């Protein structure tokens, strides 16, 4: 009877060791692949988002400067048609960064 219990316990422990080794090997494989995928995604995000962020901020500054110039020219007596011919938008744009610049 005791021999049967020992063999069952031995098989159970051996099975646990095999499962543990299998899980450890798969964990490191997933960890390595996940780390590489994370690196690729984060690098692509940084390389895409940083220039986009800089460009959006630059566009906001240009719109603010244009508003100041248009307001100054209106004080000098320029009409909307004259401002339009000079390339300035006399009206607020209805799309884009107009809402974000406020």
Phi and psi in radians as a Rosetta constraint file:
Dihedral C 1 N 2 CA 2 C 2 CIRCULARHARMONIC -1.130 0.35
Dihedral N 2 CA 2 C 2 N 3 CIRCULARHARMONIC -0.627 0.35
Dihedral C 2 N 3 CA 3 C 3 CIRCULARHARMONIC -1.123 0.35
Dihedral N 3 CA 3 C 3 N 4 CIRCULARHARMONIC -0.672 0.35
Dihedral C 3 N 4 CA 4 C 4 CIRCULARHARMONIC -1.128 0.35
Dihedral N 4 CA 4 C 4 N 5 CIRCULARHARMONIC -0.717 0.35
Dihedral C 4 N 5 CA 5 C 5 CIRCULARHARMONIC -1.166 0.35
Dihedral N 5 CA 5 C 5 N 6 CIRCULARHARMONIC -0.702 0.35
Dihedral C 5 N 6 CA 6 C 6 CIRCULARHARMONIC -1.124 0.35
Dihedral N 6 CA 6 C 6 N 7 CIRCULARHARMONIC -0.725 0.35
Dihedral C 6 N 7 CA 7 C 7 CIRCULARHARMONIC -1.178 0.35
Dihedral N 7 CA 7 C 7 N 8 CIRCULARHARMONIC -0.655 0.35
Dihedral C 7 N 8 CA 8 C 8 CIRCULARHARMONIC -1.139 0.35
Dihedral N 8 CA 8 C 8 N 9 CIRCULARHARMONIC -0.778 0.35
Dihedral C 8 N 9 CA 9 C 9 CIRCULARHARMONIC -1.114 0.35
Dihedral N 9 CA 9 C 9 N 10 CIRCULARHARMONIC -0.705 0.35
Dihedral C 9 N 10 CA 10 C 10 CIRCULARHARMONIC -1.109 0.35
Dihedral N 10 CA 10 C 10 N 11 CIRCULARHARMONIC -0.764 0.35
Dihedral C 10 N 11 CA 11 C 11 CIRCULARHARMONIC -1.129 0.35
Dihedral N 11 CA 11 C 11 N 12 CIRCULARHARMONIC -0.668 0.35
Dihedral C 11 N 12 CA 12 C 12 CIRCULARHARMONIC -1.133 0.35
Dihedral N 12 CA 12 C 12 N 13 CIRCULARHARMONIC -0.786 0.35
Dihedral C 12 N 13 CA 13 C 13 CIRCULARHARMONIC -1.138 0.35
Dihedral N 13 CA 13 C 13 N 14 CIRCULARHARMONIC -0.753 0.35
Dihedral C 13 N 14 CA 14 C 14 CIRCULARHARMONIC -1.085 0.35
Dihedral N 14 CA 14 C 14 N 15 CIRCULARHARMONIC -0.733 0.35
Dihedral C 14 N 15 CA 15 C 15 CIRCULARHARMONIC -1.093 0.35
Dihedral N 15 CA 15 C 15 N 16 CIRCULARHARMONIC -0.710 0.35
Dihedral C 15 N 16 CA 16 C 16 CIRCULARHARMONIC -1.100 0.35
Dihedral N 16 CA 16 C 16 N 17 CIRCULARHARMONIC -0.711 0.35
Dihedral C 16 N 17 CA 17 C 17 CIRCULARHARMONIC -1.124 0.35
Dihedral N 17 CA 17 C 17 N 18 CIRCULARHARMONIC -0.749 0.35
Dihedral C 17 N 18 CA 18 C 18 CIRCULARHARMONIC -1.109 0.35
Dihedral N 18 CA 18 C 18 N 19 CIRCULARHARMONIC -0.737 0.35
Dihedral C 18 N 19 CA 19 C 19 CIRCULARHARMONIC -1.137 0.35
Dihedral N 19 CA 19 C 19 N 20 CIRCULARHARMONIC -0.680 0.35
Dihedral C 19 N 20 CA 20 C 20 CIRCULARHARMONIC -1.119 0.35
Dihedral N 20 CA 20 C 20 N 21 CIRCULARHARMONIC -0.789 0.35
Dihedral C 20 N 21 CA 21 C 21 CIRCULARHARMONIC -1.096 0.35
Dihedral N 21 CA 21 C 21 N 22 CIRCULARHARMONIC -0.740 0.35
Dihedral C 21 N 22 CA 22 C 22 CIRCULARHARMONIC -1.080 0.35
Dihedral N 22 CA 22 C 22 N 23 CIRCULARHARMONIC -0.806 0.35
Dihedral C 22 N 23 CA 23 C 23 CIRCULARHARMONIC -1.125 0.35
Dihedral N 23 CA 23 C 23 N 24 CIRCULARHARMONIC -0.700 0.35
Dihedral C 23 N 24 CA 24 C 24 CIRCULARHARMONIC -1.122 0.35
Dihedral N 24 CA 24 C 24 N 25 CIRCULARHARMONIC -0.744 0.35
Dihedral C 24 N 25 CA 25 C 25 CIRCULARHARMONIC -1.117 0.35
Dihedral N 25 CA 25 C 25 N 26 CIRCULARHARMONIC -0.761 0.35
Dihedral C 25 N 26 CA 26 C 26 CIRCULARHARMONIC -1.184 0.35
Dihedral N 26 CA 26 C 26 N 27 CIRCULARHARMONIC -0.645 0.35
Dihedral C 26 N 27 CA 27 C 27 CIRCULARHARMONIC -1.042 0.35
Dihedral N 27 CA 27 C 27 N 28 CIRCULARHARMONIC -0.824 0.35
Dihedral C 27 N 28 CA 28 C 28 CIRCULARHARMONIC -1.174 0.35
Dihedral N 28 CA 28 C 28 N 29 CIRCULARHARMONIC -0.597 0.35
Dihedral C 28 N 29 CA 29 C 29 CIRCULARHARMONIC -1.130 0.35
Dihedral N 29 CA 29 C 29 N 30 CIRCULARHARMONIC -0.829 0.35
Dihedral C 29 N 30 CA 30 C 30 CIRCULARHARMONIC -1.137 0.35
Dihedral N 30 CA 30 C 30 N 31 CIRCULARHARMONIC -0.706 0.35
Dihedral C 30 N 31 CA 31 C 31 CIRCULARHARMONIC -1.068 0.35
Dihedral N 31 CA 31 C 31 N 32 CIRCULARHARMONIC -0.759 0.35
Dihedral C 31 N 32 CA 32 C 32 CIRCULARHARMONIC -1.166 0.35
Dihedral N 32 CA 32 C 32 N 33 CIRCULARHARMONIC -0.803 0.35
Dihedral C 32 N 33 CA 33 C 33 CIRCULARHARMONIC -1.157 0.35
Dihedral N 33 CA 33 C 33 N 34 CIRCULARHARMONIC -0.746 0.35
Dihedral C 33 N 34 CA 34 C 34 CIRCULARHARMONIC -1.109 0.35
Dihedral N 34 CA 34 C 34 N 35 CIRCULARHARMONIC -0.678 0.35
Dihedral C 34 N 35 CA 35 C 35 CIRCULARHARMONIC -1.129 0.35
Dihedral N 35 CA 35 C 35 N 36 CIRCULARHARMONIC -0.713 0.35
Dihedral C 35 N 36 CA 36 C 36 CIRCULARHARMONIC -1.187 0.35
Dihedral N 36 CA 36 C 36 N 37 CIRCULARHARMONIC -0.765 0.35
Dihedral C 36 N 37 CA 37 C 37 CIRCULARHARMONIC -1.105 0.35
Dihedral N 37 CA 37 C 37 N 38 CIRCULARHARMONIC -0.736 0.35
Dihedral C 37 N 38 CA 38 C 38 CIRCULARHARMONIC -1.071 0.35
Dihedral N 38 CA 38 C 38 N 39 CIRCULARHARMONIC -0.748 0.35
Dihedral C 38 N 39 CA 39 C 39 CIRCULARHARMONIC -1.055 0.35
Dihedral N 39 CA 39 C 39 N 40 CIRCULARHARMONIC -0.776 0.35
Dihedral C 39 N 40 CA 40 C 40 CIRCULARHARMONIC -1.114 0.35
Dihedral N 40 CA 40 C 40 N 41 CIRCULARHARMONIC -0.810 0.35
Dihedral C 40 N 41 CA 41 C 41 CIRCULARHARMONIC -1.134 0.35
Dihedral N 41 CA 41 C 41 N 42 CIRCULARHARMONIC -0.806 0.35
Dihedral C 41 N 42 CA 42 C 42 CIRCULARHARMONIC -1.158 0.35
Dihedral N 42 CA 42 C 42 N 43 CIRCULARHARMONIC -0.697 0.35
Dihedral C 42 N 43 CA 43 C 43 CIRCULARHARMONIC -1.136 0.35
Dihedral N 43 CA 43 C 43 N 44 CIRCULARHARMONIC -0.768 0.35
Dihedral C 43 N 44 CA 44 C 44 CIRCULARHARMONIC -1.100 0.35
Dihedral N 44 CA 44 C 44 N 45 CIRCULARHARMONIC -0.677 0.35
Dihedral C 44 N 45 CA 45 C 45 CIRCULARHARMONIC -1.128 0.35
Dihedral N 45 CA 45 C 45 N 46 CIRCULARHARMONIC -0.800 0.35
Dihedral C 45 N 46 CA 46 C 46 CIRCULARHARMONIC -1.109 0.35
Dihedral N 46 CA 46 C 46 N 47 CIRCULARHARMONIC -0.783 0.35
Dihedral C 46 N 47 CA 47 C 47 CIRCULARHARMONIC -1.183 0.35
Dihedral N 47 CA 47 C 47 N 48 CIRCULARHARMONIC -0.400 0.35
Dihedral C 47 N 48 CA 48 C 48 CIRCULARHARMONIC -1.605 0.35
Dihedral N 48 CA 48 C 48 N 49 CIRCULARHARMONIC -0.786 0.35
Dihedral C 48 N 49 CA 49 C 49 CIRCULARHARMONIC -1.381 0.35
Dihedral N 49 CA 49 C 49 N 50 CIRCULARHARMONIC -0.616 0.35
Dihedral C 49 N 50 CA 50 C 50 CIRCULARHARMONIC -1.106 0.35
Dihedral N 50 CA 50 C 50 N 51 CIRCULARHARMONIC -0.871 0.35
Dihedral C 50 N 51 CA 51 C 51 CIRCULARHARMONIC -1.103 0.35
Dihedral N 51 CA 51 C 51 N 52 CIRCULARHARMONIC -0.626 0.35
Dihedral C 51 N 52 CA 52 C 52 CIRCULARHARMONIC -1.121 0.35
Dihedral N 52 CA 52 C 52 N 53 CIRCULARHARMONIC -0.762 0.35
Dihedral C 52 N 53 CA 53 C 53 CIRCULARHARMONIC -1.069 0.35
Dihedral N 53 CA 53 C 53 N 54 CIRCULARHARMONIC -0.779 0.35
Dihedral C 53 N 54 CA 54 C 54 CIRCULARHARMONIC -1.093 0.35
Dihedral N 54 CA 54 C 54 N 55 CIRCULARHARMONIC -0.743 0.35
Dihedral C 54 N 55 CA 55 C 55 CIRCULARHARMONIC -1.152 0.35
Dihedral N 55 CA 55 C 55 N 56 CIRCULARHARMONIC -0.691 0.35
Dihedral C 55 N 56 CA 56 C 56 CIRCULARHARMONIC -1.126 0.35
Dihedral N 56 CA 56 C 56 N 57 CIRCULARHARMONIC -0.741 0.35
Dihedral C 56 N 57 CA 57 C 57 CIRCULARHARMONIC -1.125 0.35
Dihedral N 57 CA 57 C 57 N 58 CIRCULARHARMONIC -0.691 0.35
Dihedral C 57 N 58 CA 58 C 58 CIRCULARHARMONIC -1.110 0.35
Dihedral N 58 CA 58 C 58 N 59 CIRCULARHARMONIC -0.711 0.35
Dihedral C 58 N 59 CA 59 C 59 CIRCULARHARMONIC -1.117 0.35
Dihedral N 59 CA 59 C 59 N 60 CIRCULARHARMONIC -0.686 0.35
Dihedral C 59 N 60 CA 60 C 60 CIRCULARHARMONIC -1.071 0.35
Dihedral N 60 CA 60 C 60 N 61 CIRCULARHARMONIC -0.755 0.35
Dihedral C 60 N 61 CA 61 C 61 CIRCULARHARMONIC -1.124 0.35
Dihedral N 61 CA 61 C 61 N 62 CIRCULARHARMONIC -0.708 0.35
Dihedral C 61 N 62 CA 62 C 62 CIRCULARHARMONIC -1.121 0.35
Dihedral N 62 CA 62 C 62 N 63 CIRCULARHARMONIC -0.738 0.35
Dihedral C 62 N 63 CA 63 C 63 CIRCULARHARMONIC -1.110 0.35
Dihedral N 63 CA 63 C 63 N 64 CIRCULARHARMONIC -0.705 0.35
Dihedral C 63 N 64 CA 64 C 64 CIRCULARHARMONIC -1.124 0.35
Dihedral N 64 CA 64 C 64 N 65 CIRCULARHARMONIC -0.748 0.35
Dihedral C 64 N 65 CA 65 C 65 CIRCULARHARMONIC -1.113 0.35
Dihedral N 65 CA 65 C 65 N 66 CIRCULARHARMONIC -0.702 0.35
Dihedral C 65 N 66 CA 66 C 66 CIRCULARHARMONIC -1.133 0.35
Dihedral N 66 CA 66 C 66 N 67 CIRCULARHARMONIC -0.677 0.35
Dihedral C 66 N 67 CA 67 C 67 CIRCULARHARMONIC -1.072 0.35
Dihedral N 67 CA 67 C 67 N 68 CIRCULARHARMONIC -0.727 0.35
Dihedral C 67 N 68 CA 68 C 68 CIRCULARHARMONIC -1.137 0.35
Dihedral N 68 CA 68 C 68 N 69 CIRCULARHARMONIC -0.759 0.35
Dihedral C 68 N 69 CA 69 C 69 CIRCULARHARMONIC -1.109 0.35
Dihedral N 69 CA 69 C 69 N 70 CIRCULARHARMONIC -0.781 0.35
Dihedral C 69 N 70 CA 70 C 70 CIRCULARHARMONIC -1.112 0.35
Dihedral N 70 CA 70 C 70 N 71 CIRCULARHARMONIC -0.761 0.35
Dihedral C 70 N 71 CA 71 C 71 CIRCULARHARMONIC -1.093 0.35
Dihedral N 71 CA 71 C 71 N 72 CIRCULARHARMONIC -0.699 0.35
Dihedral C 71 N 72 CA 72 C 72 CIRCULARHARMONIC -1.152 0.35
Dihedral N 72 CA 72 C 72 N 73 CIRCULARHARMONIC -0.727 0.35
Dihedral C 72 N 73 CA 73 C 73 CIRCULARHARMONIC -1.214 0.35
Dihedral N 73 CA 73 C 73 N 74 CIRCULARHARMONIC -0.588 0.35
Dihedral C 73 N 74 CA 74 C 74 CIRCULARHARMONIC -1.130 0.35
Dihedral N 74 CA 74 C 74 N 75 CIRCULARHARMONIC -0.661 0.35
Dihedral C 74 N 75 CA 75 C 75 CIRCULARHARMONIC -1.107 0.35
Dihedral N 75 CA 75 C 75 N 76 CIRCULARHARMONIC -0.537 0.35
Dihedral C 75 N 76 CA 76 C 76 CIRCULARHARMONIC -1.381 0.35
Dihedral N 76 CA 76 C 76 N 77 CIRCULARHARMONIC -0.154 0.35
Dihedral C 76 N 77 CA 77 C 77 CIRCULARHARMONIC 1.844 0.35
Dihedral N 77 CA 77 C 77 N 78 CIRCULARHARMONIC 0.146 0.35
Dihedral C 77 N 78 CA 78 C 78 CIRCULARHARMONIC -1.251 0.35
Dihedral N 78 CA 78 C 78 N 79 CIRCULARHARMONIC 2.503 0.35
Dihedral C 78 N 79 CA 79 C 79 CIRCULARHARMONIC -1.562 0.35
Dihedral N 79 CA 79 C 79 N 80 CIRCULARHARMONIC 2.962 0.35
Dihedral C 79 N 80 CA 80 C 80 CIRCULARHARMONIC -1.101 0.35
Dihedral N 80 CA 80 C 80 N 81 CIRCULARHARMONIC -0.647 0.35
Dihedral C 80 N 81 CA 81 C 81 CIRCULARHARMONIC -1.142 0.35
Dihedral N 81 CA 81 C 81 N 82 CIRCULARHARMONIC -0.722 0.35
Dihedral C 81 N 82 CA 82 C 82 CIRCULARHARMONIC -1.134 0.35
Dihedral N 82 CA 82 C 82 N 83 CIRCULARHARMONIC -0.728 0.35
Dihedral C 82 N 83 CA 83 C 83 CIRCULARHARMONIC -1.105 0.35
Dihedral N 83 CA 83 C 83 N 84 CIRCULARHARMONIC -0.686 0.35
Dihedral C 83 N 84 CA 84 C 84 CIRCULARHARMONIC -1.141 0.35
Dihedral N 84 CA 84 C 84 N 85 CIRCULARHARMONIC -0.703 0.35
Dihedral C 84 N 85 CA 85 C 85 CIRCULARHARMONIC -1.135 0.35
Dihedral N 85 CA 85 C 85 N 86 CIRCULARHARMONIC -0.542 0.35
Dihedral C 85 N 86 CA 86 C 86 CIRCULARHARMONIC -1.366 0.35
Dihedral N 86 CA 86 C 86 N 87 CIRCULARHARMONIC -0.143 0.35
Dihedral C 86 N 87 CA 87 C 87 CIRCULARHARMONIC 1.745 0.35
Dihedral N 87 CA 87 C 87 N 88 CIRCULARHARMONIC 0.085 0.35
Dihedral C 87 N 88 CA 88 C 88 CIRCULARHARMONIC -1.669 0.35
Dihedral N 88 CA 88 C 88 N 89 CIRCULARHARMONIC 2.489 0.35
Dihedral C 88 N 89 CA 89 C 89 CIRCULARHARMONIC -1.554 0.35
Dihedral N 89 CA 89 C 89 N 90 CIRCULARHARMONIC 2.023 0.35
Dihedral C 89 N 90 CA 90 C 90 CIRCULARHARMONIC -1.314 0.35
Dihedral N 90 CA 90 C 90 N 91 CIRCULARHARMONIC -0.438 0.35
Dihedral C 90 N 91 CA 91 C 91 CIRCULARHARMONIC -1.815 0.35
Dihedral N 91 CA 91 C 91 N 92 CIRCULARHARMONIC 2.775 0.35
Dihedral C 91 N 92 CA 92 C 92 CIRCULARHARMONIC -1.224 0.35
Dihedral N 92 CA 92 C 92 N 93 CIRCULARHARMONIC 2.383 0.35
Dihedral C 92 N 93 CA 93 C 93 CIRCULARHARMONIC -1.164 0.35
Dihedral N 93 CA 93 C 93 N 94 CIRCULARHARMONIC 2.509 0.35
Dihedral C 93 N 94 CA 94 C 94 CIRCULARHARMONIC -1.489 0.35
Dihedral N 94 CA 94 C 94 N 95 CIRCULARHARMONIC -0.247 0.35
Dihedral C 94 N 95 CA 95 C 95 CIRCULARHARMONIC -2.276 0.35
Dihedral N 95 CA 95 C 95 N 96 CIRCULARHARMONIC 2.981 0.35
Dihedral C 95 N 96 CA 96 C 96 CIRCULARHARMONIC 1.604 0.35
Dihedral N 96 CA 96 C 96 N 97 CIRCULARHARMONIC -2.369 0.35
Dihedral C 96 N 97 CA 97 C 97 CIRCULARHARMONIC -1.617 0.35
Dihedral N 97 CA 97 C 97 N 98 CIRCULARHARMONIC 0.133 0.35
Dihedral C 97 N 98 CA 98 C 98 CIRCULARHARMONIC -1.056 0.35
Dihedral N 98 CA 98 C 98 N 99 CIRCULARHARMONIC -0.744 0.35
Dihedral C 98 N 99 CA 99 C 99 CIRCULARHARMONIC -1.234 0.35
Dihedral N 99 CA 99 C 99 N 100 CIRCULARHARMONIC -0.624 0.35
Dihedral C 99 N 100 CA 100 C 100 CIRCULARHARMONIC -1.283 0.35
Dihedral N 100 CA 100 C 100 N 101 CIRCULARHARMONIC -0.462 0.35
Dihedral C 100 N 101 CA 101 C 101 CIRCULARHARMONIC -1.365 0.35
Dihedral N 101 CA 101 C 101 N 102 CIRCULARHARMONIC -0.282 0.35
